[in-house]
Amino acid sequence: MHYLLFYEVGEDYVSRRAEFRDAHLEKAWKASERGELVLGGALANPVDGAVLLFRGDSPEVAEKFAKADPYVTSGAVKRWHVREWKTVAGEDAATPIKPDAVAGGKKGLSDSSNAVGGGGSSRDKGLILRMWRARSTVDKSGEYVQHATKKVFPTLRAIEGHSGAYLLRRAVDGAIELVVLTLWESMEAVRKFAGEEPEKAVVEPEARAVLTAFDESVTHFEVVHRPEGTAK
């Protein structure tokens, strides 16, 4: 399973974290080497929080990290919480759900040229993660999965600077919550997809028809690192 660790910080976060940055990054890289931490990074423009994506059998993998993180123990991070996410599309999805065409052997989302991964290379510098949330009904959520995986993701692969995508979902309060995470080599690459106002969500009419609610804006994160040895 995948778990998102959210950090909430104060206005002085950037200055306060400097003293503990090396210790935090050392801890993060060790978690990555153990296969626990998939991605980690700070919110960008402004730097007012952070999100870390973990893989494990329970939320304890993220909770243990947070409790011993120098950013947390020093007080640079004011609050933190962990959320479980059901990942359904992407190279490392915990519970992959593929369209019939992909399951039948046609080219799918796991194309090695578009998978999320790799780490430490100069190509990773400036990598941006774009996050968008939405909700749908249990009956209609499958239609959104089909729309995203058959139409949206193939379109993204054709954009220069696109580096991969995840589609996450979970059941909550009788509905289905969806999260789309896309990776980009730079904000310039994001603008090739989203236009001159990249903070605005791009939601096509076909998607709107099967969603009960969705964010009108997106959040961009600066990716600090990603695991070594993951295919690109």
C-alpha positions in Angstrom: 0.0 0.0 0.0 1.0 3.6 -0.4 0.8 6.3 2.3 1.1 10.1 2.0 2.8 11.9 4.9 1.8 15.6 5.0 3.9 18.2 6.9 2.3 21.5 8.0 4.9 24.2 8.7 5.1 27.8 10.0 6.1 30.9 8.3 9.7 30.5 9.5 10.0 27.0 8.1 12.7 27.7 5.5 15.0 29.4 7.9 14.4 26.9 10.7 14.9 23.8 8.6 18.4 24.9 7.4 20.1 23.6 10.5 18.5 20.1 10.2 18.4 19.8 6.4 21.3 17.4 6.1 20.1 15.1 8.9 16.6 15.1 7.4 17.9 14.2 3.9 20.2 11.5 5.3 17.2 9.9 7.0 15.1 10.3 3.8 17.7 8.6 1.6 18.1 5.7 4.0 14.3 5.2 4.0 14.5 5.3 0.2 17.3 2.7 0.1 15.1 0.4 2.3 12.3 0.7 -0.3 10.0 2.6 2.1 10.2 6.2 0.7 9.1 6.6 -2.9 9.1 10.4 -3.3 9.6 13.3 -1.0 9.6 17.0 -1.4 8.5 20.5 -0.3 5.6 22.5 -1.7 6.9 25.1 -4.1 6.0 28.7 -4.6 5.6 29.2 -1.7 7.4 26.7 0.4 4.6 26.2 3.0 4.6 22.4 3.6 5.8 19.1 2.3 4.6 15.7 1.2 6.3 12.3 1.3 5.1 9.2 -0.4 5.7 5.9 1.4 5.2 2.3 0.4 4.6 -0.3 3.1 2.2 -2.8 4.8 0.7 -0.2 7.2 0.8 3.5 7.9 3.4 2.8 10.6 6.1 3.1 7.9 5.3 6.8 7.5 4.5 7.4 11.1 7.9 6.1 12.3 9.6 8.3 9.8 7.8 11.4 11.0 8.3 10.8 14.7 12.1 10.6 14.3 12.5 13.2 11.5 14.7 16.1 12.7 12.3 18.5 11.0 9.6 17.3 13.4 11.6 16.8 16.5 13.1 20.3 16.1 9.7 21.9 15.8 10.3 23.1 12.2 7.3 21.0 11.2 4.3 22.1 13.3 1.9 19.2 12.6 1.9 16.1 10.4 -0.6 13.4 9.4 -0.7 10.3 7.3 -3.3 9.3 4.7 -3.7 6.0 3.0 -4.1 6.0 -0.8 -5.1 3.2 -3.1 -2.9 3.5 -6.2 -4.6 2.1 -9.3 -2.4 3.3 -12.2 1.3 3.7 -12.7 4.4 1.6 -12.8 4.4 1.0 -9.0 0.6 1.0 -8.3 -0.3 -1.2 -5.3 -3.6 -2.4 -6.8 -3.3 -1.7 -10.6 -6.6 -1.5 -12.6 -5.9 -1.6 -16.3 -8.4 -1.1 -19.2 -9.2 -4.2 -21.2 -7.0 -3.1 -24.1 -4.0 -2.8 -21.9 -4.7 -6.1 -20.1 -5.0 -7.7 -23.6 -1.5 -6.8 -24.4 -1.7 -3.4 -26.0 0.6 -0.6 -25.0 -0.2 0.6 -21.5 0.7 2.9 -18.8 3.7 1.0 -17.7 5.7 2.0 -20.7 9.2 2.1 -19.4 9.9 5.4 -21.0 7.2 7.1 -18.9 7.5 5.3 -15.5 8.3 7.3 -12.4 11.7 6.6 -11.0 15.4 7.0 -11.2 17.2 9.1 -8.7 20.3 11.2 -8.1 20.9 12.1 -11.8 21.1 15.7 -13.1 17.9 15.0 -15.0 16.1 14.9 -11.6 17.0 18.4 -10.7 13.9 20.7 -10.8 11.5 17.8 -11.1 7.9 18.9 -10.3 5.0 16.8 -9.0 1.5 18.1 -9.9 -1.3 17.0 -7.6 -5.1 17.2 -8.2 -8.0 15.8 -6.2 -11.5 14.9 -7.2 -14.5 12.8 -6.0 -16.9 10.5 -7.8 -19.6 7.9 -7.0 -18.8 4.2 -6.7 -20.7 3.6 -9.9 -19.0 6.4 -12.0 -15.5 6.2 -10.7 -14.6 3.4 -13.1 -15.5 5.7 -16.0 -13.1 8.3 -14.7 -10.3 5.7 -14.5 -11.0 4.7 -18.1 -11.0 8.4 -19.2 -7.7 9.1 -17.4 -5.8 5.9 -18.5 -7.1 5.8 -22.1 -7.3 9.4 -23.0 -5.4 11.7 -20.6 -2.3 9.8 -19.8 -1.5 8.9 -23.4 -1.9 12.5 -24.3 0.5 13.5 -21.5 3.1 11.0 -22.7 3.4 13.0 -26.0 4.3 16.2 -24.1 8.0 17.0 -23.9 9.1 17.1 -20.3 6.4 14.8 -18.9 8.0 12.2 -16.7 5.2 9.9 -15.5 1.8 9.7 -13.8 -0.1 8.0 -10.9 -3.8 7.7 -10.5 -4.8 7.0 -6.9 -8.2 6.2 -5.4 -9.8 5.3 -2.1 -13.3 4.7 -0.7 -14.4 7.4 1.8 -17.9 8.2 3.2 -19.6 6.1 0.6 -17.8 7.9 -2.3 -14.6 7.5 -4.2 -11.8 10.0 -3.7 -9.3 10.3 -6.6 -5.9 11.9 -6.8 -3.9 12.4 -10.0 -0.1 12.8 -9.6 1.9 13.8 -12.6 5.7 14.3 -12.8 7.3 17.0 -15.0 10.9 18.0 -15.6 10.2 21.7 -15.0 7.4 24.2 -14.7 8.0 25.1 -18.3 7.0 21.5 -19.1 3.9 21.9 -16.9 2.8 25.0 -18.9 2.9 23.0 -22.1 0.0 21.0 -20.7 -1.8 23.5 -18.4 -1.1 26.8 -20.2 0.0 30.1 -18.8 -1.9 29.6 -15.5 -0.5 26.2 -14.4 -2.2 26.4 -11.0 -5.6 26.0 -12.7 -6.8 22.5 -13.0 -7.4 21.1 -16.5 -10.7 19.1 -16.3 -12.2 18.0 -19.5 -16.1 17.9 -20.0 -15.9 14.1 -20.1 -14.3 14.0 -16.7 -16.7 16.6 -15.2 -19.6 14.4 -16.3 -18.5 11.6 -14.0 -17.2 13.6 -11.1 -19.3 14.8 -8.1 -16.6 17.3 -7.0 -13.1 18.4 -8.0 -10.4 20.9 -7.2 -10.4 23.9 -9.4 -6.7 24.4 -8.7 -3.7 22.1 -8.4 -0.7 21.9 -6.1 2.9 21.7 -7.3 5.6 20.1 -5.3 9.4 20.2 -5.7 10.7 16.6 -5.7 13.7 16.4 -3.4 14.6 12.8 -4.4 13.3 9.5 -5.8 14.7 6.0 -5.4 17.7 4.7 -7.1 17.2 1.9 -9.6 13.6 2.6 -10.6 12.9 2.5 -14.3 12.4 5.7 -16.3 
